[in-house]
Amino acid sequence: MRCRRHGPTGRLRPGGPRRNVQEMSRDGILHAWLQSTDDGAIAVDAGGTVVLHNHAASRVTGLAPDEATGRPWRDVLKVDDALAASIWRARGGDTVAHLNTDILCAQGNRRSAELVASVWVEEDGEHGVLLVIRDLAILCRQWRTPAGRAGYGNLIGAHPTMQELYRLIDVVGPSEAPVVIEGETGVGKELVAQLLHARSPRAEHPLIAVHAAALAPGLLESELFGHVRGAFTGASGTLLGRFERADGGSLFLDEVSEIPLATQVKLLRALQTGEIERIGESRTRHVDVRVIAASNRPLDREVTDGRFRSDLYYRLKVVRLIVPPLRDRASDIPLLVEHFVSRYAGKEIEVAPAALALLERAPWPGNVRELENAVRHALTMNPQGPLAPDDFPRELQASPAEVPGFVEREPSPSERREMLTRALAAHRGSRSAAARSLGIGRATFYRWWRDAELGPLPRRDVPTRETEDETVETS
């Protein structure tokens, strides 16, 4: 594809007096299409500088066209090194690269996108890259089958429970109502939040995520509400909190059940009044934020057990969405496997029927995230295919009786002791694998271990590639 270089205003540069009417018409049509299409377009010259950035690309990059033009493309499009290399390789020939990934926007939120990278030739003969960006969350792309939708955004599944979830997203998304998304670890609650935001009138503003389980209580308050210089352990600067960063958009509170009771009081006030105060400051600031919360434990049970405030629960739970576990929709596994193989292999690879049968029988305590990792494992073991049962992780070969069950409620301390020790033994001391098998996060695993007073964690029996702390976390 040939594309003339654009100036800093996004207009096509004249090509000189010899340009004929047909050539000028073609460039005019190209320019009109680039500025009117829903697809983002970024043209990068051979030196890696952005020479075109249309308005649709701003939804993904967070930058206006004149802010992006003239800057290095890696500063505009926040992608990891491996993905950047795949994009840049498109300069080398006629191959068009189709890549699905998450883009880090300038506002700090992540957007799921499909990138199509192809070569274009500059007037001096140098090769650049033209990137077409389809924001999957904003476009809410759907895959349809005769029986209904097979996918919605980055959610994949044709099971009736997924059809109902898609319908509710369509209904609830355009509203301003707070939403609670409940479901086990790894089912895709954040993907649901992305679609709710994308379907709302706030879609042009940021979706800011806060993962409560990953932050210590004091740090969580600072991240939510911000702090001023000198406050919060002698901070040397002012931190803009997530509420302020999400102003006009949506705030996604992941693992909201892990928020301490003291912080829940401040969160409730912010939801009731739309006002916050930075730590160390008495000034009240108004914010306009839609809150979407997620929990891997039923919040009504957390309220009953005294771990979550009832007034905050009812403030958040205007609408409650349930994301089904993978074991309840095993018929979707072939669709998901096909999706992950295409995503990570970049081509069609056959999956043996025996392997699919194995995957459909597995309990999947880690749900879709665990299935995704299992497919990546198989592709690492056998990149050319066909994928056989032996290519998948060894624990999938175990019988259901050998796999610790998913935790459907908060167990008692005595139950925790047995569950934790069994899970660690089953996974040869790997804390991450043991936590996944129980359907909980690592922070929750460490908290349970500490509350059960089991003492120091035992060392792993065998080396593992997983990076894990040797001491119990305090979060």
N, C-alpha and C positions, 0 to 999 in steps of 0.2 A: 504494500500500500504506500502510495506517495502522498505526502502531506506537506504543504508549505509552512515555513516557520512563522510563528505568530509573535507580534510585538507585545509589550508589557500591558497594553490595554485589552488584550485578547482578540484584537482585530488582525485580519490577515495582512501581512506586509505586501506591498505591491511587488510584482516580480520584474519590473522594468518595462521599457517601452515596447518590447517585442511580444508581450503577452497578448494573445488573441482573445476574441470575445468568448469563445468556447471555454478557454482556460479560466477566464475571470468568472464566468457563470458557474463553472464547476467549483471553484473556491468559494463563491458566494453561497452555493447550496450547502457545501460542507460546513461553512461557518454557521449558517442558520440551523443546521441539524445539531451541531455541537452545543449550541446555546439553548436549544428548545427540548432536547431529549431528556428523559428521566434518568438516563445512564450518565454517570460521571465520566469525564474524559480528561486525561492528563497526558500531554505530549512531553517527552523528555529528549533533549538533544544528545549527541554523542558524548558530550562532556558531563552528562548527568544533571543538567540544569533544566528546570521546568520552563517550557516556552509556551504552554497552553494549559489552562485549568478552567474548565467551564463551571457554571453556577451549580449544576447538579453534583459535581465533585465536592462542593463545599459541605454537603450533608455528611460526607464521610470524613473529610480531612479537617473540617471545622475552620477552614481558612477561606477568605474571599479570594476571587480570581487574582486581583492585583496584589494581594498579600503572598500568594503562592508563586506567581510568575517571577522568574529570576532566581529562585532559591534552589539549592540542591534537592533532588527529588526525595532522598532519604529523610530530609528534614520535614518534607511535606507529608509523605506517606510513611507512617510508622509501622514498619514490618521488620521481622527478624532477619538475620543474615542469610539463612537458608532460603527463605522466600524471596528476598531481594536478589539472590543469585539466580533463582529460577526465572524471575522477571527479566533480568538483564540478559540472560541467555537468548531471549527472543530476538535480540539484535543480530544474532548470528545466522539467520536463515529464514525460511518461509514458514517455520513451525509457529502455530498460534498456541500459546499456553493458556489453559483454563485452570484457575486456581481458586479454591475456596479457603477463606481464612478469616481471622479477626483483625480489624484495623484499629489501632489506638488513635483516637481523635485528639485534636488540640485541647478539647475541654476535659480530657482525662478519661472519657468513657470508651468502651470498646464496641465496635459495630461489626456484625457479621457481613461479609461481602464476598462476591465472586469477582475475581480479576481476570480479564482477558487481555493478554499482552501480545502485541504483534510489532513487527519491524516497520519503520517508515524511513524513507530516504530524504535527507535534506538536499537543498539546492547544490551544495558543494560535494554531494556524493556520500557524505558520512551517514552512518546508520544510527537512528535513534529508536526509541520505543514509544508506541502509543498504547496507553493503558485505558481500557474501558472498565468502569467500576459499577457493578450492580449491587446496591445496598440491599441485602436480602431481607433485613428487618423492615426497612422503609417500604420496599416494594411488596413485602408480604407474599413472595412468590409461592405458588401452590402447585402441587403435583396431583393430578386427578386420575382416578381409575373408574371403571363403570360402577363400582360399589361406593364411590365417594372419594374424598381427598386422601392421597397417600402421603402427603407432606404439606407443611405450612411453615414458611421461613426455613429455619434449620431444624425444625421438629419433623421427624420421620415416623410414619405409622399410619396404617389403614384400619386398625382395629376399631370397633364401635366406641370404645372408651375414648380413643383419640378423636374420633369424629365429633363426639360431644364436647371435648375440650376445645377443638377448633371453633365450634359454633359459639361457645361461651366467650372465647377471645374476640370473635367478631362483634358480639353484643356488648361486652364489657369494655373493650379497648377504647372506643370513642368517648366513654364517659369520663368524669372527673373523680369517680368513686375510688377510695382506697381499696386495695385488693390484698388478700392473704393467699399465697400459693403454698399448698402443703404437698409433701411427697417425700419419699425416701431419698437418701443421698444418691446422686448420680442420675436422677430421672430426667433432668433438663429443666429445672425450675427457672434458672436464669434465662433460658431461651424463651420461656413463656413470658417472662417480664419484658424481654426485648420486643416481643410481638405486641404486647399490651401497649407499650410506649409508642411503637411504630404506628399502631392503629389510632392513636389519640391525637387531638389537636396540638399536643406538645411535641410532636415528632421532630420538628425543626430545632428543638432545644435539646440540651444534653440529657442522657440517661446516666446517672452517677451511681455506682455500686459501692456498698459498704459491706464487708464480710465480717460480721460481728465476732464470730468464733476465732478469727485470726488475730484479734487485737486485745491487749490487756485493758481492763476497765478504764483506767485513767486515760490511756491513749485513745480509746474508743470515743470518749466524750470530746477530746480534742479534735479528733477526725470529724465527728459529726457537726460540732458547733464552732470549731476554730478556736484559736487563742491569740493573745496579743503578746508583744515583746515583754519578757520578764515573767510571764505567767507560765504555769505548767512546767515545773522542774527547771526554771531559769531559762526558758526558750529565748534565743537570741533574735528571733524575728517573729513576724505575724503570720499565722497560718489561716488560710481561707478554708472554712469547714465545708463538708460535703453538702450541707443544706444550702449554703450560699452558692456553691458551684452548680448545684442543680436548679437554681432559681429559674422559673419559667418552664422547667422540664420535669423529670421524674427522678425520685430517689429510690433505689432498690436496696432494701435492708435484708441481706441474706443471713440465714441462721438467726433470725430475730429472737428466738427463744434463748439464745446465749447472752442477751443483753442483761447486765446486772439490774436488780430492782431499783437501785438509786438512779441509774441512768434512765430507766424506764419512766421515772417521774418527769425528768426534763424532756424526754421525747414526747410524752403525752401533752405537755404544755405547748410544745412546738406545733403539734398537730391541731390542738384546740384553738390556738390564737394565731398561728402563722408567724410567730415571733420567736427569735432566738437571741441569746447573748453569748458572745465569745467568752471563753474562760479568761478571767482577769480583766474584764471590761463590764461596766454597768450599762452601757448603751444598748438599747433594744433595736434589733434590725428585723424588718419584715421580709419574709420570703414566700414565694408562691411556688409550692412544690406538691406534686402528687406522689404519695408514698405507696410503693408496692413492696410488700414484705413476703418473705419465704421462710419456711421452717421444715426441718426433717422430722419433727415430732408434732403430733396434734396439739395445737395451742390450747384447745379447751381442756385437755388433760393437764397441761402445764398450769393452767389457771386453778384447776381443782387441787393440784398438788402444792399450790402456793408459790410456784416459781415464776409466775407471770401475772402481772396486774390485770384484773378483770376489766377495769375501765379502759386501759390501753388496748386490750384485746378487742373490745366492742368498738373502739374507735377505728381500729385497723380493719376489722372484719366486716366491712360493708358488703363485700363480695368475697366468697371463698371458692377457690379453684383447687381441685385435686388432680395431681399428675399421677397416672397409674404406674405401678412398678412394672418392670420388664417381664417378670414371671407371669403377670396377669395378661400379657399380650404377646405371648411367645410367637404367634403367627406373624408378628412384625419383624422377627429376627432376620429372615432372608432379605427384606427390604433394607434393614439397617446394615447388614453385612455388605450388600451390594454398594450402598452409599459410602461406607468407610473404605472398602477396597478401591473404589474409584477415586476417593479423596487422597489416599496415601500412596497408591500405586500409580495413579495417573493413567491407568489403562484397564481394560477388562481382564480379569484373572478368574479362572474357573475355581469354584469352591465345591469340593466333592460332596455328594449327597450325605455320605456318612459324617462328614464334618458338620454340615448343617443340622443333621439329626442330633449330634452331640451338643451343639450350641442351643438347640431348642429344648433339650432336657436339663440343661444346667440351671441352677437356682438363681444366679445373678444377684447376689446381695448388693453388689455395687452398681447394678442396673446398667443403663446405656453407656455410662462412662467406662464401666468394667468391660463391656462388650467391645467398645472402641479400642481399648488397650489390648484386648485379646486378639483382635484383627491385626493391629499393628505388630504384635508379637509374631503372629503367623507369617506376615509379610516379611518380617526381618529374618525369620528362619528359612523361608522359601519365597524369595522375591519373584520368581517366574511362574510359580503355581504348577499344577493345580494344588490348592490348599487342602491338605489331608488332616484327619483328626490329630495326628502326632505333631503337626505344626503349631497347634494351639497350646496355651499354658498347661502344665502338668496337673494343676489343681482341678482343671475342668474334667479330668478323667476320673476324679474321685466320685464315689457314690454319694447320694444326698445325705446318707447317715453320717458320713465323715466330715461334712461341711457344717460349721456352726450356723445356726439359723439367724435370720434377720431380727433385730430388736424392734418389736412393735410397740413397746412401752418402756418407760424408764424403770429399770429393774431395781430391786432392793440391793443394799450393800452386799448381802450374802450371795445373791444371784450374780452380782457383778464379779465377785471373786472367782466363782466357778467359770463364768463365761469368758472372762479375760484370760485366765490361765489356760483354759482349753483352746482358745483362739490362738494364743501365742505358741502353744505346743504344736498345734496343727500347722502353723506357718513357720515353724523352726525359728522362732524368736523375732520375726519381722513385724515391727509395730504397725507399719502402714498396711501390710497384707492382713494382719489380724483385725485392724480397724475396719477395713473394707469388708471383710467377711461378716462383721457384725452390723454393717450398714451405718456406721458412725464415722465422723471425722477424726483425724488424729488428735486435735485439741480435746475433743470429748473423750477419746480413749485415755489420754493422760489424766484428764480430770477424774474419770472413773477409777483409774488405778490409784490416784492419790487419795480419793475419798474412801476407797476400800481398804486403805492402810496396808497395802501389800508390800511396802518397802521398796528398795531399789529394783529397777527393771532388770531382768536377767539379760546377759549378753546373748547376741544371736549365735546360733549354732554354726551357720555358714555365712560367708561373705555375701553381700547383696549389693546390687547397683543402686538401690534406693538410698537417698540421703536422709538420714534420720538423726535426731538429737539423741544423745546417750543419757540425758537427764530428763526428768519429768518437767514439762512445760507448766507455767503458772496460769495460762489462760484457760 
